[in-house]
Amino acid sequence: MKIKPYIGGGIGVARVSANDIRINGTKLVDDSDVVFAYQAIGGLGYDLTQNLTAFVEYRYFATLDPTFNATGGGEYESQFMSHNAMLGLRYHF
């Protein structure tokens, strides 16, 4: 079969940064947090040759809510997630 669908997933940790966040020139946050992360992957591969596959892929990546320390005291809770679409070639050895 030349067309091969696939799915995948993963769990781990991610370092999320809020770098130099300012409002009206006043720095509010410049911090990072390490939080639990997870992703889901789905795609289709098409065999161009025995060793070369073209693919289109979608990935959803998210973390638990990171918390950042404010420069003037206190904390800010945030969210992080991304949706990624990829198109590429894979060479199999």
Biopython code that builds the backbone (N, CA, C, O; Angstrom):
import numpy as np
from Bio.PDB.StructureBuilder import StructureBuilder

atoms = [
    (1, "MET", "N", (0.847, -1.179, 0.000)),
    (1, "MET", "CA", (0.000, 0.000, 0.000)),
    (1, "MET", "C", (0.891, 1.240, 0.000)),
    (1, "MET", "O", (1.822, 1.336, 0.800)),
    (2, "LYS", "N", (0.611, 2.179, -0.887)),
    (2, "LYS", "CA", (1.431, 3.387, -0.975)),
    (2, "LYS", "C", (1.045, 4.440, 0.065)),
    (2, "LYS", "O", (1.906, 5.186, 0.531)),
    (3, "ILE", "N", (-0.233, 4.511, 0.434)),
    (3, "ILE", "CA", (-0.685, 5.491, 1.432)),
    (3, "ILE", "C", (-0.751, 4.814, 2.792)),
    (3, "ILE", "O", (-1.367, 3.760, 2.949)),
    (4, "LYS", "N", (-0.096, 5.447, 3.787)),
    (4, "LYS", "CA", (-0.036, 4.874, 5.128)),
    (4, "LYS", "C", (-0.481, 5.900, 6.164)),
    (4, "LYS", "O", (0.259, 6.844, 6.439)),
    (5, "PRO", "N", (-1.667, 5.743, 6.745)),
    (5, "PRO", "CA", (-2.075, 6.629, 7.833)),
    (5, "PRO", "C", (-1.353, 6.254, 9.122)),
    (5, "PRO", "O", (-0.976, 5.097, 9.309)),
    (6, "TYR", "N", (-1.161, 7.211, 9.997)),
    (6, "TYR", "CA", (-0.535, 6.927, 11.285)),
    (6, "TYR", "C", (-1.056, 7.879, 12.349)),
    (6, "TYR", "O", (-1.508, 8.985, 12.054)),
    (7, "ILE", "N", (-0.981, 7.422, 13.589)),
    (7, "ILE", "CA", (-1.320, 8.245, 14.744)),
    (7, "ILE", "C", (-0.233, 8.054, 15.781)),
    (7, "ILE", "O", (0.497, 7.063, 15.757)),
    (8, "GLY", "N", (-0.131, 8.995, 16.681)),
    (8, "GLY", "CA", (0.855, 8.890, 17.743)),
    (8, "GLY", "C", (0.519, 9.828, 18.874)),
    (8, "GLY", "O", (-0.442, 10.594, 18.798)),
    (9, "GLY", "N", (1.295, 9.766, 19.899)),
    (9, "GLY", "CA", (1.100, 10.642, 21.043)),
    (9, "GLY", "C", (2.321, 10.611, 21.923)),
    (9, "GLY", "O", (3.228, 9.802, 21.724)),
    (10, "GLY", "N", (2.339, 11.485, 22.885)),
    (10, "GLY", "CA", (3.472, 11.516, 23.784)),
    (10, "GLY", "C", (3.179, 12.322, 25.027)),
    (10, "GLY", "O", (2.288, 13.171, 25.044)),
    (11, "ILE", "N", (3.949, 12.042, 26.075)),
    (11, "ILE", "CA", (3.887, 12.816, 27.307)),
    (11, "ILE", "C", (5.312, 13.142, 27.728)),
    (11, "ILE", "O", (6.256, 12.439, 27.367)),
    (12, "GLY", "N", (5.453, 14.199, 28.484)),
    (12, "GLY", "CA", (6.778, 14.592, 28.963)),
    (12, "GLY", "C", (6.688, 15.886, 29.740)),
    (12, "GLY", "O", (5.675, 16.169, 30.379)),
    (13, "VAL", "N", (7.745, 16.665, 29.686)),
    (13, "VAL", "CA", (7.778, 17.979, 30.330)),
    (13, "VAL", "C", (8.222, 19.009, 29.308)),
    (13, "VAL", "O", (8.907, 18.687, 28.337)),
    (14, "ALA", "N", (7.823, 20.257, 29.541)),
    (14, "ALA", "CA", (8.212, 21.366, 28.668)),
    (14, "ALA", "C", (8.577, 22.569, 29.530)),
    (14, "ALA", "O", (7.986, 22.804, 30.584)),
    (15, "ARG", "N", (9.545, 23.309, 29.066)),
    (15, "ARG", "CA", (9.907, 24.571, 29.715)),
    (15, "ARG", "C", (9.204, 25.679, 28.948)),
    (15, "ARG", "O", (9.475, 25.893, 27.766)),
    (16, "VAL", "N", (8.302, 26.381, 29.618)),
    (16, "VAL", "CA", (7.521, 27.459, 29.005)),
    (16, "VAL", "C", (8.041, 28.774, 29.565)),
    (16, "VAL", "O", (8.172, 28.931, 30.779)),
    (17, "SER", "N", (8.339, 29.720, 28.675)),
    (17, "SER", "CA", (8.901, 31.005, 29.094)),
    (17, "SER", "C", (7.965, 32.158, 28.769)),
    (17, "SER", "O", (7.298, 32.165, 27.735)),
    (18, "ALA", "N", (7.927, 33.128, 29.666)),
    (18, "ALA", "CA", (7.253, 34.412, 29.432)),
    (18, "ALA", "C", (8.363, 35.452, 29.551)),
    (18, "ALA", "O", (8.706, 35.884, 30.651)),
    (19, "ASN", "N", (8.919, 35.847, 28.414)),
    (19, "ASN", "CA", (10.098, 36.701, 28.408)),
    (19, "ASN", "C", (9.744, 38.172, 28.235)),
    (19, "ASN", "O", (9.120, 38.559, 27.247)),
    (20, "ASP", "N", (10.144, 38.983, 29.200)),
    (20, "ASP", "CA", (10.064, 40.442, 29.115)),
    (20, "ASP", "C", (8.656, 40.922, 28.752)),
    (20, "ASP", "O", (8.493, 41.720, 27.829)),
    (21, "ILE", "N", (7.647, 40.441, 29.471)),
    (21, "ILE", "CA", (6.261, 40.863, 29.248)),
    (21, "ILE", "C", (6.071, 42.222, 29.917)),
    (21, "ILE", "O", (6.294, 42.378, 31.117)),
    (22, "ARG", "N", (5.652, 43.209, 29.109)),
    (22, "ARG", "CA", (5.516, 44.582, 29.604)),
    (22, "ARG", "C", (4.149, 45.149, 29.254)),
    (22, "ARG", "O", (3.531, 44.764, 28.262)),
    (23, "ILE", "N", (3.692, 46.078, 30.097)),
    (23, "ILE", "CA", (2.509, 46.883, 29.793)),
    (23, "ILE", "C", (2.903, 48.332, 30.035)),
    (23, "ILE", "O", (3.342, 48.691, 31.128)),
    (24, "ASN", "N", (2.742, 49.166, 29.006)),
    (24, "ASN", "CA", (3.123, 50.585, 29.073)),
    (24, "ASN", "C", (4.546, 50.769, 29.574)),
    (24, "ASN", "O", (4.818, 51.682, 30.354)),
    (25, "GLY", "N", (5.458, 49.904, 29.128)),
    (25, "GLY", "CA", (6.867, 50.021, 29.479)),
    (25, "GLY", "C", (7.246, 49.426, 30.826)),
    (25, "GLY", "O", (8.430, 49.366, 31.159)),
    (26, "THR", "N", (6.276, 48.991, 31.596)),
    (26, "THR", "CA", (6.562, 48.396, 32.908)),
    (26, "THR", "C", (6.633, 46.881, 32.776)),
    (26, "THR", "O", (5.690, 46.246, 32.305)),
    (27, "LYS", "N", (7.758, 46.308, 33.195)),
    (27, "LYS", "CA", (7.935, 44.865, 33.107)),
    (27, "LYS", "C", (7.067, 44.183, 34.156)),
    (27, "LYS", "O", (7.159, 44.482, 35.346)),
    (28, "LEU", "N", (6.210, 43.249, 33.691)),
    (28, "LEU", "CA", (5.366, 42.479, 34.599)),
    (28, "LEU", "C", (5.944, 41.108, 34.890)),
    (28, "LEU", "O", (5.959, 40.658, 36.036)),
    (29, "VAL", "N", (6.425, 40.438, 33.833)),
    (29, "VAL", "CA", (6.893, 39.059, 33.979)),
    (29, "VAL", "C", (8.115, 38.830, 33.104)),
    (29, "VAL", "O", (8.166, 39.275, 31.958)),
    (30, "ASP", "N", (9.095, 38.132, 33.660)),
    (30, "ASP", "CA", (10.252, 37.625, 32.922)),
    (30, "ASP", "C", (10.681, 36.353, 33.649)),
    (30, "ASP", "O", (11.604, 36.370, 34.462)),
    (31, "ASP", "N", (9.992, 35.240, 33.341)),
    (31, "ASP", "CA", (10.158, 34.025, 34.116)),
    (31, "ASP", "C", (9.891, 32.811, 33.229)),
    (31, "ASP", "O", (9.452, 32.953, 32.087)),
    (32, "SER", "N", (10.155, 31.634, 33.754)),
    (32, "SER", "CA", (9.838, 30.391, 33.043)),
    (32, "SER", "C", (9.353, 29.359, 34.055)),
    (32, "SER", "O", (9.543, 29.514, 35.262)),
    (33, "ASP", "N", (8.721, 28.301, 33.542)),
    (33, "ASP", "CA", (8.211, 27.236, 34.391)),
    (33, "ASP", "C", (8.356, 25.919, 33.637)),
    (33, "ASP", "O", (8.238, 25.888, 32.412)),
    (34, "VAL", "N", (8.610, 24.844, 34.355)),
    (34, "VAL", "CA", (8.676, 23.502, 33.773)),
    (34, "VAL", "C", (7.399, 22.781, 34.186)),
    (34, "VAL", "O", (7.113, 22.626, 35.373)),
    (35, "VAL", "N", (6.628, 22.339, 33.174)),
    (35, "VAL", "CA", (5.320, 21.737, 33.430)),
    (35, "VAL", "C", (5.138, 20.464, 32.605)),
    (35, "VAL", "O", (5.859, 20.234, 31.634)),
    (36, "PHE", "N", (4.184, 19.655, 32.995)),
    (36, "PHE", "CA", (3.808, 18.444, 32.277)),
    (36, "PHE", "C", (3.291, 18.835, 30.887)),
    (36, "PHE", "O", (2.543, 19.803, 30.748)),
    (37, "ALA", "N", (3.699, 18.070, 29.854)),
    (37, "ALA", "CA", (3.288, 18.346, 28.477)),
    (37, "ALA", "C", (2.793, 17.072, 27.807)),
    (37, "ALA", "O", (3.182, 15.968, 28.190)),
    (38, "TYR", "N", (1.937, 17.229, 26.811)),
    (38, "TYR", "CA", (1.402, 16.092, 26.067)),
    (38, "TYR", "C", (1.124, 16.501, 24.633)),
    (38, "TYR", "O", (0.948, 17.684, 24.341)),
    (39, "GLN", "N", (1.084, 15.514, 23.733)),
    (39, "GLN", "CA", (0.795, 15.802, 22.340)),
    (39, "GLN", "C", (0.058, 14.639, 21.690)),
    (39, "GLN", "O", (0.157, 13.489, 22.118)),
    (40, "ALA", "N", (-0.682, 14.978, 20.645)),
    (40, "ALA", "CA", (-1.366, 13.990, 19.807)),
    (40, "ALA", "C", (-0.949, 14.257, 18.368)),
    (40, "ALA", "O", (-0.851, 15.411, 17.951)),
    (41, "ILE", "N", (-0.704, 13.191, 17.607)),
    (41, "ILE", "CA", (-0.180, 13.302, 16.243)),
    (41, "ILE", "C", (-1.021, 12.435, 15.320)),
    (41, "ILE", "O", (-1.412, 11.326, 15.685)),
    (42, "GLY", "N", (-1.295, 12.937, 14.137)),
    (42, "GLY", "CA", (-1.973, 12.153, 13.109)),
    (42, "GLY", "C", (-1.478, 12.577, 11.746)),
    (42, "GLY", "O", (-1.190, 13.754, 11.530)),
    (43, "GLY", "N", (-1.374, 11.639, 10.822)),
    (43, "GLY", "CA", (-0.882, 12.012, 9.504)),
    (43, "GLY", "C", (-1.073, 10.921, 8.474)),
    (43, "GLY", "O", (-1.551, 9.823, 8.760)),
    (44, "LEU", "N", (-0.678, 11.272, 7.266)),
    (44, "LEU", "CA", (-0.684, 10.344, 6.135)),
    (44, "LEU", "C", (0.680, 10.380, 5.474)),
    (44, "LEU", "O", (1.236, 11.450, 5.228)),
    (45, "GLY", "N", (1.217, 9.196, 5.186)),
    (45, "GLY", "CA", (2.458, 9.078, 4.436)),
    (45, "GLY", "C", (2.163, 8.466, 3.076)),
    (45, "GLY", "O", (1.277, 7.621, 2.947)),
    (46, "TYR", "N", (2.914, 8.895, 2.055)),
    (46, "TYR", "CA", (2.761, 8.350, 0.700)),
    (46, "TYR", "C", (4.135, 7.930, 0.209)),
    (46, "TYR", "O", (5.033, 8.762, 0.083)),
    (47, "ASP", "N", (4.305, 6.633, -0.072)),
    (47, "ASP", "CA", (5.600, 6.120, -0.522)),
    (47, "ASP", "C", (5.899, 6.561, -1.950)),
    (47, "ASP", "O", (5.233, 6.136, -2.894)),
    (48, "LEU", "N", (6.901, 7.413, -2.097)),
    (48, "LEU", "CA", (7.343, 7.849, -3.426)),
    (48, "LEU", "C", (8.276, 6.808, -4.037)),
    (48, "LEU", "O", (8.185, 6.504, -5.226)),
    (49, "THR", "N", (9.170, 6.268, -3.217)),
    (49, "THR", "CA", (10.062, 5.168, -3.591)),
    (49, "THR", "C", (10.128, 4.231, -2.389)),
    (49, "THR", "O", (9.435, 4.451, -1.395)),
    (50, "GLN", "N", (10.945, 3.204, -2.469)),
    (50, "GLN", "CA", (11.098, 2.279, -1.351)),
    (50, "GLN", "C", (11.674, 2.980, -0.121)),
    (50, "GLN", "O", (11.376, 2.591, 1.009)),
    (51, "ASN", "N", (12.489, 4.000, -0.331)),
    (51, "ASN", "CA", (13.161, 4.677, 0.780)),
    (51, "ASN", "C", (12.666, 6.102, 1.038)),
    (51, "ASN", "O", (13.114, 6.726, 2.000)),
    (52, "LEU", "N", (11.769, 6.632, 0.226)),
    (52, "LEU", "CA", (11.355, 8.036, 0.352)),
    (52, "LEU", "C", (9.836, 8.123, 0.493)),
    (52, "LEU", "O", (9.087, 7.601, -0.333)),
    (53, "THR", "N", (9.400, 8.795, 1.561)),
    (53, "THR", "CA", (7.977, 8.964, 1.849)),
    (53, "THR", "C", (7.652, 10.437, 2.000)),
    (53, "THR", "O", (8.315, 11.148, 2.756)),
    (54, "ALA", "N", (6.634, 10.901, 1.285)),
    (54, "ALA", "CA", (6.098, 12.246, 1.486)),
    (54, "ALA", "C", (5.026, 12.133, 2.568)),
    (54, "ALA", "O", (4.315, 11.130, 2.634)),
    (55, "PHE", "N", (4.907, 13.161, 3.419)),
    (55, "PHE", "CA", (3.908, 13.081, 4.484)),
    (55, "PHE", "C", (3.259, 14.433, 4.742)),
    (55, "PHE", "O", (3.838, 15.491, 4.495)),
    (56, "VAL", "N", (2.044, 14.356, 5.244)),
    (56, "VAL", "CA", (1.340, 15.512, 5.778)),
    (56, "VAL", "C", (0.928, 15.114, 7.198)),
    (56, "VAL", "O", (0.443, 14.006, 7.428)),
    (57, "GLU", "N", (1.133, 16.042, 8.152)),
    (57, "GLU", "CA", (0.963, 15.682, 9.553)),
    (57, "GLU", "C", (0.350, 16.835, 10.331)),
    (57, "GLU", "O", (0.591, 18.005, 10.033)),
    (58, "TYR", "N", (-0.437, 16.487, 11.324)),
    (58, "TYR", "CA", (-1.008, 17.455, 12.264)),
    (58, "TYR", "C", (-0.564, 17.071, 13.672)),
    (58, "TYR", "O", (-0.571, 15.895, 14.036)),
    (59, "ARG", "N", (-0.174, 18.081, 14.465)),
    (59, "ARG", "CA", (0.203, 17.850, 15.859)),
    (59, "ARG", "C", (-0.490, 18.870, 16.750)),
    (59, "ARG", "O", (-0.494, 20.070, 16.476)),
    (60, "TYR", "N", (-1.072, 18.354, 17.821)),
    (60, "TYR", "CA", (-1.615, 19.199, 18.885)),
    (60, "TYR", "C", (-0.684, 19.027, 20.080)),
    (60, "TYR", "O", (-0.448, 17.906, 20.529)),
    (61, "PHE", "N", (-0.155, 20.134, 20.594)),
    (61, "PHE", "CA", (0.767, 20.102, 21.718)),
    (61, "PHE", "C", (0.218, 21.035, 22.788)),
    (61, "PHE", "O", (-0.200, 22.152, 22.483)),
    (62, "ALA", "N", (0.215, 20.584, 24.046)),
    (62, "ALA", "CA", (-0.282, 21.423, 25.141)),
    (62, "ALA", "C", (0.451, 21.075, 26.425)),
    (62, "ALA", "O", (1.099, 20.034, 26.535)),
    (63, "THR", "N", (0.330, 21.980, 27.396)),
    (63, "THR", "CA", (0.927, 21.768, 28.710)),
    (63, "THR", "C", (-0.123, 22.038, 29.777)),
    (63, "THR", "O", (-1.162, 22.640, 29.506)),
    (64, "LEU", "N", (0.166, 21.583, 30.999)),
    (64, "LEU", "CA", (-0.612, 22.059, 32.130)),
    (64, "LEU", "C", (-0.300, 23.540, 32.294)),
    (64, "LEU", "O", (0.680, 24.028, 31.732)),
    (65, "ASP", "N", (-1.107, 24.252, 33.043)),
    (65, "ASP", "CA", (-0.971, 25.711, 33.142)),
    (65, "ASP", "C", (0.315, 26.117, 33.850)),
    (65, "ASP", "O", (0.484, 25.830, 35.035)),
    (66, "PRO", "N", (1.235, 26.790, 33.129)),
    (66, "PRO", "CA", (2.446, 27.286, 33.785)),
    (66, "PRO", "C", (2.136, 28.496, 34.672)),
    (66, "PRO", "O", (1.206, 29.256, 34.400)),
    (67, "THR", "N", (2.917, 28.661, 35.718)),
    (67, "THR", "CA", (2.772, 29.806, 36.622)),
    (67, "THR", "C", (4.069, 30.604, 36.578)),
    (67, "THR", "O", (5.162, 30.045, 36.669)),
    (68, "PHE", "N", (3.929, 31.918, 36.438)),
    (68, "PHE", "CA", (5.088, 32.809, 36.348)),
    (68, "PHE", "C", (5.077, 33.792, 37.505)),
    (68, "PHE", "O", (4.029, 34.328, 37.866)),
    (69, "ASN", "N", (6.258, 34.029, 38.089)),
    (69, "ASN", "CA", (6.397, 35.012, 39.163)),
    (69, "ASN", "C", (6.445, 36.408, 38.566)),
    (69, "ASN", "O", (7.193, 36.668, 37.623)),
    (70, "ALA", "N", (5.644, 37.295, 39.121)),
    (70, "ALA", "CA", (5.617, 38.689, 38.682)),
    (70, "ALA", "C", (6.818, 39.423, 39.268)),
    (70, "ALA", "O", (7.282, 39.097, 40.360)),
    (71, "THR", "N", (7.317, 40.414, 38.536)),
    (71, "THR", "CA", (8.492, 41.158, 39.011)),
    (71, "THR", "C", (8.164, 41.982, 40.254)),
    (71, "THR", "O", (9.052, 42.233, 41.069)),
    (72, "GLY", "N", (6.912, 42.409, 40.419)),
    (72, "GLY", "CA", (6.532, 43.193, 41.599)),
    (72, "GLY", "C", (5.919, 42.359, 42.690)),
    (72, "GLY", "O", (5.368, 42.910, 43.643)),
    (73, "GLY", "N", (5.994, 41.048, 42.587)),
    (73, "GLY", "CA", (5.373, 40.160, 43.568)),
    (73, "GLY", "C", (4.105, 39.541, 42.999)),
    (73, "GLY", "O", (3.496, 40.095, 42.084)),
    (74, "GLY", "N", (3.721, 38.437, 43.517)),
    (74, "GLY", "CA", (2.534, 37.738, 43.034)),
    (74, "GLY", "C", (2.881, 36.782, 41.903)),
    (74, "GLY", "O", (4.040, 36.631, 41.520)),
    (75, "GLU", "N", (1.838, 36.141, 41.381)),
    (75, "GLU", "CA", (2.020, 35.156, 40.318)),
    (75, "GLU", "C", (0.978, 35.350, 39.225)),
    (75, "GLU", "O", (-0.113, 35.870, 39.462)),
    (76, "TYR", "N", (1.343, 34.919, 38.025)),
    (76, "TYR", "CA", (0.424, 34.885, 36.891)),
    (76, "TYR", "C", (0.331, 33.450, 36.406)),
    (76, "TYR", "O", (1.349, 32.791, 36.194)),
    (77, "GLU", "N", (-0.893, 32.965, 36.231)),
    (77, "GLU", "CA", (-1.099, 31.640, 35.649)),
    (77, "GLU", "C", (-1.434, 31.827, 34.179)),
    (77, "GLU", "O", (-2.160, 32.752, 33.814)),
    (78, "SER", "N", (-0.908, 30.953, 33.341)),
    (78, "SER", "CA", (-1.073, 31.092, 31.896)),
    (78, "SER", "C", (-1.534, 29.768, 31.304)),
    (78, "SER", "O", (-1.786, 28.805, 32.028)),
    (79, "GLN", "N", (-1.642, 29.732, 29.978)),
    (79, "GLN", "CA", (-1.956, 28.516, 29.242)),
    (79, "GLN", "C", (-1.017, 28.430, 28.056)),
    (79, "GLN", "O", (-0.587, 29.450, 27.517)),
    (80, "PHE", "N", (-0.694, 27.193, 27.646)),
    (80, "PHE", "CA", (0.101, 27.018, 26.433)),
    (80, "PHE", "C", (-0.425, 25.828, 25.659)),
    (80, "PHE", "O", (-0.581, 24.735, 26.203)),
    (81, "MET", "N", (-0.700, 26.057, 24.363)),
    (81, "MET", "CA", (-1.065, 24.988, 23.435)),
    (81, "MET", "C", (-0.711, 25.450, 22.034)),
    (81, "MET", "O", (-0.645, 26.649, 21.763)),
    (82, "SER", "N", (-0.483, 24.487, 21.143)),
    (82, "SER", "CA", (-0.208, 24.850, 19.753)),
    (82, "SER", "C", (-0.802, 23.804, 18.818)),
    (82, "SER", "O", (-0.917, 22.626, 19.155)),
    (83, "HIS", "N", (-1.170, 24.271, 17.647)),
    (83, "HIS", "CA", (-1.654, 23.426, 16.553)),
    (83, "HIS", "C", (-0.637, 23.569, 15.420)),
    (83, "HIS", "O", (-0.354, 24.685, 14.982)),
    (84, "ASN", "N", (-0.087, 22.454, 14.942)),
    (84, "ASN", "CA", (0.952, 22.511, 13.916)),
    (84, "ASN", "C", (0.596, 21.599, 12.758)),
    (84, "ASN", "O", (0.228, 20.441, 12.957)),
    (85, "ALA", "N", (0.707, 22.121, 11.555)),
    (85, "ALA", "CA", (0.539, 21.320, 10.339)),
    (85, "ALA", "C", (1.889, 21.259, 9.646)),
    (85, "ALA", "O", (2.567, 22.276, 9.501)),
    (86, "MET", "N", (2.282, 20.055, 9.215)),
    (86, "MET", "CA", (3.584, 19.869, 8.582)),
    (86, "MET", "C", (3.440, 19.107, 7.277)),
    (86, "MET", "O", (2.578, 18.241, 7.126)),
    (87, "LEU", "N", (4.291, 19.448, 6.358)),
    (87, "LEU", "CA", (4.393, 18.761, 5.073)),
    (87, "LEU", "C", (5.869, 18.493, 4.870)),
    (87, "LEU", "O", (6.685, 19.403, 5.014)),
    (88, "GLY", "N", (6.234, 17.255, 4.537)),
    (88, "GLY", "CA", (7.660, 16.970, 4.433)),
    (88, "GLY", "C", (7.974, 15.674, 3.716)),
    (88, "GLY", "O", (7.094, 14.990, 3.196)),
    (89, "LEU", "N", (9.268, 15.359, 3.707)),
    (89, "LEU", "CA", (9.799, 14.128, 3.121)),
    (89, "LEU", "C", (10.587, 13.385, 4.180)),
    (89, "LEU", "O", (11.293, 13.994, 4.983)),
    (90, "ARG", "N", (10.465, 12.058, 4.179)),
    (90, "ARG", "CA", (11.237, 11.184, 5.071)),
    (90, "ARG", "C", (12.045, 10.227, 4.240)),
    (90, "ARG", "O", (11.531, 9.595, 3.317)),
    (91, "TYR", "N", (13.323, 10.124, 4.574)),
    (91, "TYR", "CA", (14.179, 9.147, 3.908)),
    (91, "TYR", "C", (14.425, 7.999, 4.872)),
    (91, "TYR", "O", (14.872, 8.228, 5.995)),
    (92, "HIS", "N", (14.140, 6.762, 4.454)),
    (92, "HIS", "CA", (14.313, 5.576, 5.286)),
    (92, "HIS", "C", (15.601, 4.872, 4.903)),
    (92, "HIS", "O", (15.807, 4.553, 3.732)),
    (93, "PHE", "N", (16.473, 4.624, 5.876)),
    (93, "PHE", "CA", (17.734, 3.930, 5.616)),
    (93, "PHE", "C", (17.527, 2.440, 5.559)),
    (93, "PHE", "O", (18.481, 1.692, 5.348)),
]
sb = StructureBuilder()
sb.init_structure("model")
sb.init_model(0)
sb.init_chain("A")
sb.init_seg("    ")
for serial, (resi, resn, name, xyz) in enumerate(atoms, 1):
    if name == "N":
        sb.init_residue(resn, " ", resi, " ")
    sb.init_atom(name, np.array(xyz, "f"), 0.0, 1.0, " ", f" {name:<3s}", serial, name[0])
structure = sb.get_structure()
